[in-house]
């Protein structure tokens, strides 16, 4: 069955790759520099993040991708501040919004720009919110900045894709599947070598789910062997129902399901939820491979979320 899955995967890769070439969304995190909220207030700092996300998304980046290899850092440098007295005091502010695109792994700065904003309000925080409200995703300077950054990132992947695949395979050889999948699924779909990346992703994902399946079947068998009653069936069923239908050990899992059902009975409440393999295989193969790529991406991101990061946005901001 595993051979059937992998063969089908290779058949549909050409279909997936054709659509991938039309999609050049680059995963991108948004980071507001430390200290911005101290100047503008929390609400305005949140508004700055939202505005930058609009700019990033407008120009072909994925602006809500935490733990991505690339990020946009937003910083704010205070300018003039004036208070106009009267029955209703008015505060006016000006500031420079600095934007940096950086590699969160290497710390390399890929692009930078700055725009000046002004605003007025009944207090300083409201004035900053008014000023940040003028940031426009259609701004020509911001568009040129994002275009330049995107081109540099694509060139980076064109150069580094071979190394990324080799490093991912090296991780996989040590059964370090999560970082391998994180590296591979960070490569944008418009990369000229994306088909190679996708093949490597599907292969390593298969290795991951096969190892995971073997472990869950072993735990399920141990639970059932230790208590061949409804409680043992419940514990074993919890492991079995968490098995990915694409794994190669579904026959072993099904054999244990049949064994448990033979002893407990067809009314075993978890049986209907177990091993949805046949149902999943009825879907189109293209949908299946897309789902597996997305599942691989989720595995990689979950791994990254639990890993400490040495990335320091301040270092990028201060680089000349």
VOPAPA-298448 format. One record per residue (C-alpha): residue number from 0; x, z, y. Coordinates in Angstrom, 3 decimals. Each point is the difference from the previous one (the first is absolute). Layout:
% VOPAPA-298448
(NUM; (X; Z; Y));
...
This chain:
% VOPAPA-298448
(0; (0.000; 0.000; 0.000));
(1; (2.888; 0.770; 2.321));
(2; (1.371; -3.513; -0.504));
(3; (-3.393; -1.425; 0.920));
(4; (-0.042; 2.024; 3.206));
(5; (3.500; -1.030; 1.024));
(6; (-0.623; -3.663; -0.846));
(7; (-3.163; 0.012; 2.081));
(8; (1.924; 1.656; 2.811));
(9; (2.532; -2.816; 0.065));
(10; (-2.750; -2.626; -0.017));
(11; (-1.677; 1.440; 3.074));
(12; (3.189; 0.685; 1.931));
(13; (-0.098; -3.496; 1.481));
(14; (-3.526; 0.635; 1.275));
(15; (0.945; 3.349; 1.454));
(16; (3.188; -1.334; 1.561));
(17; (-1.847; -2.861; 1.690));
(18; (-2.343; 2.430; 1.721));
(19; (2.887; 2.366; 0.693));
(20; (1.814; -2.641; 2.037));
(21; (-2.952; 0.025; 2.408));
(22; (0.221; 3.779; 0.354));
(23; (2.991; 1.261; 1.951));
(24; (-1.186; 3.495; 0.796));
(25; (3.065; 2.230; 0.078));
(26; (-0.611; 3.651; -0.917));
(27; (0.712; 2.034; 3.119));
(28; (-0.191; 3.676; 0.892));
(29; (-0.789; 1.221; 3.516));
(30; (2.017; 2.959; 1.293));
(31; (-0.539; 1.668; 3.376));
(32; (3.250; 1.584; 1.133));
(33; (0.333; 3.765; 0.163));
(34; (-0.765; 1.359; 3.431));
(35; (-2.513; -2.643; 1.078));
(36; (-2.934; 2.370; -0.553));
(37; (1.792; 2.631; 2.102));
(38; (-0.009; -2.412; 2.936));
(39; (-3.353; -1.737; -0.381));
(40; (-2.072; 2.465; -2.006));
(41; (-1.071; -0.380; -3.634));
(42; (-2.978; -2.271; 0.764));
(43; (2.135; -2.464; 1.962));
(44; (2.721; 0.012; -2.685));
(45; (-2.671; -0.838; -2.572));
(46; (-1.229; -2.775; 2.293));
(47; (3.553; -1.360; 0.218));
(48; (0.209; -0.158; -3.801));
(49; (-3.351; -1.789; -0.146));
(50; (1.058; -2.527; 2.655));
(51; (3.273; -0.747; -1.780));
(52; (-1.887; -0.465; -3.262));
(53; (-2.227; -2.566; 1.721));
(54; (3.097; -1.865; 1.212));
(55; (1.637; 0.093; -3.426));
(56; (-3.136; -1.140; -1.830));
(57; (-0.701; -2.740; 2.548));
(58; (3.391; -1.543; -0.683));
(59; (0.051; -0.067; -3.791));
(60; (1.259; 3.411; -1.005));
(61; (-1.739; 2.621; -2.116));
(62; (-0.450; 2.709; 2.607));
(63; (-1.189; 2.788; -2.281));
(64; (2.673; 0.028; -2.694));
(65; (1.489; 3.477; -0.318));
(66; (3.427; 0.254; -1.614));
(67; (0.741; -3.686; 0.482));
(68; (3.555; -1.273; 0.224));
(69; (-0.618; -1.162; 3.563));
(70; (-1.606; 1.821; 2.885));
(71; (-0.850; -0.307; 3.673));
(72; (1.125; 2.996; 2.038));
(73; (-1.920; 0.619; 3.221));
(74; (1.699; 2.034; 2.693));
(75; (-1.041; 0.824; 3.549));
(76; (2.367; 0.489; 2.944));
(77; (-1.523; 1.756; 3.004));
(78; (0.044; -1.753; 3.353));
(79; (-1.634; 1.138; 3.229));
(80; (-2.747; 2.595; 0.247));
(81; (-1.983; 0.606; 3.163));
(82; (-2.883; 2.305; 0.873));
(83; (-2.388; -1.194; 2.675));
(84; (-1.721; 2.997; 1.547));
(85; (-3.600; 0.076; 1.128));
(86; (-3.385; 1.242; -1.129));
(87; (0.688; -1.718; -3.293));
(88; (3.766; 0.066; -0.702));
(89; (1.351; -3.118; -1.659));
(90; (3.151; -0.206; -2.097));
(91; (1.833; -3.311; -0.310));
(92; (2.729; -0.632; -2.574));
(93; (2.307; -2.780; -1.021));
(94; (2.106; -0.247; -3.149));
(95; (1.855; -2.401; -2.232));
(96; (-1.323; -0.473; -3.524));
(97; (2.982; -0.801; -2.198));
(98; (-0.515; -1.656; -3.384));
(99; (2.606; -0.277; -2.746));
(100; (-0.190; -1.697; -3.387));
(101; (2.330; 1.638; -2.505));
(102; (0.888; 0.089; -3.677));
(103; (-0.927; 3.484; -1.209));
(104; (2.464; -0.217; -2.905));
(105; (3.124; -1.145; 1.848));
(106; (-0.889; 1.199; 3.511));
(107; (0.769; -3.469; 1.378));
(108; (-1.743; -0.990; 3.234));
(109; (-1.501; -3.498; -0.283));
(110; (-1.642; -0.416; 3.409));
(111; (-0.980; 1.906; 3.129));
(112; (-1.972; -0.496; 3.189));
(113; (-1.602; 2.022; 2.790));
(114; (-3.011; -0.463; 2.238));
(115; (-0.968; 1.960; 3.102));
(116; (-3.447; 1.580; 0.201));
(117; (-1.837; 1.810; 2.805));
(118; (-3.158; 2.033; 0.109));
(119; (-1.992; 2.550; 1.953));
(120; (-2.296; 2.871; -0.919));
(121; (-1.223; 3.457; 0.998));
(122; (2.956; 1.539; -1.846));
(123; (3.300; -1.153; -1.470));
(124; (-1.256; -0.382; -3.573));
(125; (-2.982; -2.100; 1.097));
(126; (2.315; -2.085; 2.176));
(127; (2.207; -0.756; -3.003));
(128; (-3.023; -0.924; -2.077));
(129; (-1.087; -2.416; 2.722));
(130; (3.504; -1.467; 0.135));
(131; (0.242; -0.436; -3.758));
(132; (-3.419; -1.626; 0.017));
(133; (1.594; -2.953; 1.816));
(134; (2.277; -0.832; -2.966));
(135; (-1.296; -3.355; -1.213));
(136; (0.731; -1.507; -3.415));
(137; (-0.117; -3.441; 1.652));
(138; (2.795; 0.871; 2.430));
(139; (2.473; -2.919; -0.064));
(140; (3.048; 2.272; 0.004));
(141; (-1.302; 2.032; -2.912));
(142; (-0.909; -3.187; -1.886));
(143; (3.542; -1.351; 0.435));
(144; (1.450; 3.349; -1.083));
(145; (-2.079; 0.103; -3.176));
(146; (0.730; -3.651; -0.802));
(147; (3.736; 0.598; 0.304));
(148; (-0.169; 3.155; -2.122));
(149; (-2.033; -1.721; -2.679));
(150; (2.434; -2.900; -0.222));
(151; (2.934; 2.401; -0.354));
(152; (-1.766; 1.982; -2.725));
(153; (-0.832; -3.172; -1.934));
(154; (3.650; -1.089; 0.274));
(155; (1.013; 3.430; -1.276));
(156; (-2.164; -0.424; -3.097));
(157; (1.198; -3.573; -0.515));
(158; (3.529; 1.385; -0.146));
(159; (-0.704; 3.213; -1.894));
(160; (-2.670; -0.988; -2.544));
(161; (2.547; -0.609; -2.759));
(162; (1.563; 3.429; 0.571));
(163; (-3.424; 1.625; 0.113));
(164; (-0.964; -1.509; -3.361));
(165; (3.331; 1.040; -1.557));
(166; (-0.310; 3.554; 1.305));
(167; (-3.615; 0.213; -1.187));
(168; (0.978; -1.161; -3.489));
(169; (2.837; 2.522; -0.015));
(170; (-2.485; 2.769; 0.838));
(171; (-2.356; -1.251; -2.714));
(172; (2.797; -0.004; -2.583));
(173; (0.300; 3.749; 0.667));
(174; (-3.792; 0.343; -0.225));
(175; (-0.130; 0.668; 3.746));
(176; (-3.015; -2.214; 0.382));
(177; (-1.498; 1.463; 3.163));
(178; (2.915; -0.787; 2.353));
(179; (0.341; -3.410; -1.655));
(180; (-3.633; -0.824; 0.751));
(181; (0.322; 1.366; 3.537));
(182; (2.933; -2.323; 0.707));
(183; (-1.674; -3.072; -1.467));
(184; (-3.409; 0.452; 1.602));
(185; (1.626; 0.410; 3.417));
(186; (1.016; -3.676; -0.036));
(187; (-2.487; -2.062; 2.062));
(188; (-1.995; -2.659; -1.817));
(189; (1.327; -2.796; 2.213));
(190; (3.552; 0.470; -1.245));
(191; (1.313; -3.217; -1.543));
(192; (0.960; 1.957; -3.132));
(193; (-3.268; 1.906; -0.264));
(194; (-0.833; -1.532; -3.386));
(195; (3.143; 1.617; -1.422));
(196; (-0.973; 3.287; 1.612));
(197; (-3.495; -0.214; -1.441));
(198; (1.285; -0.759; -3.493));
(199; (2.350; 2.987; 0.189));
(200; (-2.817; 2.192; 1.322));
(201; (-2.349; -0.933; -2.846));
(202; (2.718; 0.517; -2.619));
(203; (1.026; 3.418; 1.320));
(204; (-3.612; 1.037; 0.493));
(205; (-0.619; -0.891; -3.653));
(206; (2.973; 2.131; -1.042));
(207; (-1.346; 2.849; 2.122));
(208; (-3.517; -0.062; -1.454));
(209; (1.363; -0.383; -3.551));
(210; (2.170; 3.102; 0.350));
(211; (-2.837; 1.877; 1.678));
(212; (-2.389; -1.037; -2.788));
(213; (2.369; 1.152; -2.747));
(214; (0.327; 3.373; 1.677));
(215; (-3.744; 0.451; 0.434));
(216; (-0.745; -1.013; -3.607));
(217; (2.616; 2.485; -1.219));
(218; (-1.549; 2.785; 2.077));
(219; (-3.487; -0.979; -1.145));
(220; (1.083; 0.084; -3.661));
(221; (1.625; 3.397; 0.497));
(222; (-3.159; 1.371; 1.631));
(223; (-2.199; -1.367; -2.787));
(224; (2.331; 1.208; -2.748));
(225; (-0.019; 3.493; 1.490));
(226; (-3.777; 0.255; 0.256));
(227; (-2.164; -2.486; -1.895));
(228; (-3.238; 1.025; 1.646));
(229; (-1.888; -0.878; 3.160));
(230; (2.489; 1.839; 2.215));
(231; (2.908; -1.843; -1.576));
(232; (-1.930; -3.244; 0.365));
(233; (-0.621; 0.784; 3.678));
(234; (3.702; 0.575; 0.697));
(235; (1.070; -3.044; -2.009));
(236; (-2.654; -2.106; 1.725));
(237; (1.329; 0.991; 3.416));
(238; (3.379; -1.486; -0.910));
(239; (-1.456; -3.104; -1.636));
(240; (-2.364; -0.818; 2.831));
(241; (2.948; -0.051; 2.423));
(242; (1.781; -2.785; -1.915));
(243; (0.370; -3.298; 1.827));
(244; (-1.873; -2.720; -1.954));
(245; (2.940; -2.386; 0.513));
(246; (2.376; 2.149; -2.038));
(247; (1.281; -1.142; -3.386));
(248; (-1.014; 3.124; -1.923));
(249; (-3.749; -0.345; 0.413));
(250; (-0.306; -0.626; -3.761));
(251; (1.584; 3.412; -0.674));
(252; (-2.279; 1.589; 2.558));
(253; (-3.063; -1.694; -1.489));
(254; (0.988; 1.181; -3.467));
(255; (0.029; 3.588; 1.257));
(256; (-3.344; -0.521; 1.738));
(257; (-1.471; -1.229; -3.286));
(258; (1.463; 2.970; -1.866));
(259; (-1.488; 2.464; 2.473));
(260; (-3.380; -1.740; 0.016));
(261; (-0.073; 0.051; -3.800));
(262; (0.353; 3.760; 0.006));
(263; (-1.945; 0.913; 3.155));
(264; (-2.617; -2.727; -0.110));
(265; (-1.089; -2.959; 2.077));
(266; (-1.573; 2.296; 2.552));
(267; (3.460; 1.093; 1.154));
(268; (-0.633; -0.095; 3.741));
(269; (3.386; -1.380; 0.978));
(270; (-0.037; -2.923; -2.416));
(271; (-1.951; -2.248; 2.339));
(272; (2.610; 0.477; 2.727));
(273; (3.044; -0.706; -2.151));
(274; (2.130; -3.118; -0.147));
(275; (-1.847; -2.487; 2.184));
(276; (2.465; -2.624; -1.161));
(277; (-2.467; -2.577; -1.301));
(278; (-2.165; 0.314; 3.078));
(279; (2.990; -0.481; 2.291));
(280; (1.195; -3.038; -1.929));
(281; (-3.319; -1.726; 0.758));
(282; (0.978; -0.212; 3.659));
(283; (1.946; -2.975; 1.273));
(284; (3.724; 0.085; -0.704));
(285; (0.777; -0.593; 3.679));
(286; (-1.970; 3.114; 0.942));
(287; (1.775; 1.962; -2.732));
(288; (3.457; -0.915; 1.230));
(289; (-0.931; 0.800; 3.582));
(290; (-1.293; 3.366; -1.152));
(291; (3.236; 0.677; -1.848));
(292; (2.125; -0.924; 2.988));
(293; (-2.118; 2.327; 2.137));
(294; (0.260; 2.745; -2.630));
(295; (3.781; -0.490; -0.023));
(296; (0.037; 0.324; 3.793));
(297; (-2.010; 3.223; -0.160));
(298; (2.430; 1.436; -2.565));
(299; (2.941; -0.842; 2.254));
(300; (-1.630; 1.434; 3.128));
(301; (-0.973; 3.209; -1.840));
(302; (3.635; 0.374; -1.031));
(303; (1.213; -0.574; 3.576));
(304; (-2.432; 2.589; 1.363));
(305; (1.663; 2.681; -2.107));
(306; (3.570; -0.988; 0.837));
(307; (1.905; 1.542; 2.928));
(308; (0.937; -2.477; 2.707));
(309; (3.245; -0.007; 1.946));
(310; (-1.424; -2.402; 2.573));
(311; (0.278; 1.322; 3.560));
(312; (-1.917; -2.005; 2.657));
(313; (2.015; 1.669; 2.786));
(314; (3.222; -1.517; -1.349));
(315; (-1.567; -3.468; 0.168));
(316; (-1.251; 0.583; 3.548));
(317; (3.456; 1.095; 1.157));
(318; (1.859; -2.892; -1.635));
(319; (1.497; -2.464; 2.435));
